[in-house]
Amino acid sequence: MSYQYAYLFGNLVILFPIWLIFFLRRKDLRIDILTMSFVFGILGPISELLYQQDYWLPQTFTGSRIGIEDFLFGFFIGGIVSVLYKELFSKFISRPRKGNHHLRFLFLFITAFIFLSNIFFYVFNINSIYASIVTFLLMALFMYYFRRDLFIDGLASGIFLAMTMFLAYLIFLYIFPEAIHKWWFIKNISGILILGIPLEELIWAFSLGLIAGPAYEFFSGIRILKK
C-alpha cells in the first residue's frame, strides 16, 4: 500500500470533518476557531523543523520534507481544540471590552513556543516531542497563574483533545496500519504503544489542549460564560 497520500488523507478525511462540524455549529466562536486555526497552521510547519530530526518523518504527497499536510494538521487541530470545551459543555464567551483587544499578542504564543522548544532541544538535548510537551506545560503554568478561571477549560480541552486524537489515530491506523513503524523513530522515544499509538502522541495532545484550549480567551482578555 502506498503511503504517499496517507498524511493528507488523515487531515482531509478524518480531521477536517470534525473541524467543519464545530465551525458550522458554533457561529459565535468562528473568530476564535479561525484565529487559533491559523496560529497553529503557522506553527505546524515550523514545528516540523524539530520533529523531523528525531521524532518522526511523515511522507508528504509532494515528496518534500515539509508539506501542506503540516499546515493542515496544525490548522485543523488548532481550531478543534479551541472550541472543544465550549461546545461539549455549552459554554459561551463574553464580548471583548473596548480597548481590551490583546489578540495582537498572539504572536508571543508562537515566539515563546519556538524559543523554549528550541532551547530544550538544542541546549538540553531533549527529544523534540518532549521539548514541545515541556514547553506547553510551562506556558500553561504561566497562563493559569494570571487566569485561574481558565484552568477547567484547559484541563477539559487537554483531556478531550487526547481522546479525539486517540480515536482519529485508530481510524487512521486501520486504513494505514504500517504508518507508525514507517514514519516514527520509535527507538528515540519510550516505545510504549497504546493500540499501536505512541504514548507520546497522547501526552502531546493533552499538553497542547492544556495551553491551546483557552489561549484565545487569555490573549483577548475575555471570559467564558454559561449558557
N, C-alpha and C positions, 0 to 999 in steps of 0.2 A: 504494500500500500504506500502511495506517495504521501509524504507529509508536507509537501510544498505549500499547500493551502490550509493546513491544519490550524495554524495560528490565526489566520484571517477568518476561518470558519468559526473558531471559538468566539471571536469578537462579534461577528455579524449575526451568527445564528443562535448563540447562547446568551451573550451579554446584552447585545443591542435590544432584543425584545423586552428584557427586564427594564432597561433604561427607558425605553419608549413608553411602557405601561405607566411608570412613575411620572414621566413628563406629561403624558396626556391626562392622567388623573389629578395631578396637583398643579393646576393652573396658577395657584397662588405662590408656588415655590419655583416657578420656571427660571426666574433670575438666579435664584440660589443654585438650582441644578446646572444651568449653563455656565455660571461663574466657576463652580468647582470642577465641572467637566473640562473647561479649558485650562484651568490651573494644572490639573493632573494630566491632561493631554500633553501639556508642555513638559511636565516632569517625567512622563513616560520615556521618551527617547533619551532624555538627559540621564535618567537612572540607569538605562541600559549600558551606558559607558562604563559603569562599575559592575553591574550584574553579569555582564558577558565575560568578564575577566576570570571569575572564579565560581559563579553560581549556576548559570545556565547559558545556553546558546541556541535559541529557537531558530527554526528555519523560516525565512520570510518568502513570500511568493515571488519577490523580485531577485532573491538570492543575495541581497545586501545584508550587512550585519545589523544595521538599524533600518527598520521599515515602517510603513504606515501603520502596521499592526501595533507597534509600540505606542503610537499616539492614540489609536482607537482604544486600546486596553485602558490606558490612563483616563481617557475621556469618559468611557462608559463607567468605569469603577468610581471615578470622582463624582459623577452625577448620581450614581446609585447610592453611595454611602452618605451623600449629603442629605438625602431625603428618607432613608430607611426608618429612622426613629420617628420622624414626624408622621409618616404615612402609617406605620404599623400601630402607633399609639394615638392617632388622630390629634396630632399637635399642630399648632399654627405658630407663626412668628409675628411679632409686632412690627409696625412700620418704623423705619429709622427716623429718629428725631432730626429736625432740620439742623444742619451743621454738625451732625454726628456720623457722617459717612467716612468709614475707615477702610473701605474696600481697596483704596489705593495702596494700602499697606499689605495687601495680599502678596505682593512681590517679596515681602520679608519672609513669608512662608517658604517660597521657592528658594530664596537665598539661604535661609537658615538650614533647610534640608540639604542643599548642595554642599554648603560649608561643613556642617557637622558630619555628614556621612563620609565626606572625603577625608576629614581628619581621622575618623575611626578606621577608615580603610587604609590610608597611606601611612599614617603616623603610628597607629597601634596595630596594624596588620590584621585587622578583624575582617572576616569574610564579609563580602558586600551585603548579603542579606541580613546578617546580624548587625552590621553597621547601620542599615536602614531601620531595623527594629529599635535599636537603642536610640537612634535619632528621634524617631516618632515618639518614643516614651518620654524622652527629655522635653520635647516640645509640648507634649500633653501636660506634663507637670507644670511647665511654665503657664500654659493656658488656664489650667484649673486653679492655679494659685490666685489668679486675678478674677476668674469667673467660675466659682464653685457651683453656681447654678446650672452649669453646662455639663457637669460630670455624668449625670444619668443619661443624657443624650449621647455622650461619647462612649460610655460603657455599653449601652444598648447597641449603638452603631457598630462597635467593635465585635460584639457577640454575633449580631445578625449578619455582618459582612463576612465573618468567618464561616458561618453556616451557608451563606449564599455561595461563597467560593467553593466550599466543600461539595455542594450539590452540583455546581457548574462543572467542577472537575470530574465528578462521577459520570456525568453525561459525556464530557469531552473524552475521557479515557475509555468509555465504552466504544466510542467511534474510532479513537486513535490510541489503542492500548499500549503502544510502544513509545509514546511521546516522552514520558518521564525518563526512560533509560536512553533515549536518543538525544535529549536536549539538556537534561540536568546533570551537573557534576556531582553526583551522589557522594562520591568519596570525599568531597570537600565540606560536607555538612554532616548532620547527625546520622543520616541513613535510615531514620525512622520513617516508615511509610504507613499511612492510615488508609486502608483500602486502596493502596497504590499512590496516595497523595503525600508528598513530602510534608512532614510536620511543620517545617519552616514556612511553607505557604500559608498555613492556617494561622500561625503566630503572627506572620507579617500582616495578614488581613485584619486580625484583631487590633494590632498596634496601629495600623493605618486608620481603621474606623475610630479608634480612640481619639485621634487628633483631627481627622478629616470630617467626621460627622458634624461636630459643632463649629468647625472653622469659620464658616460663613457668618454665623451669629457672633462669634468672637470678634472678627475683624470689622464687622459692620456695626457692632455695639447694640444689637437688638436682642430681644428676649423671646423665649419660647412660651407660648400660651396654650392653655387647654382649649378644647373646642367650645 
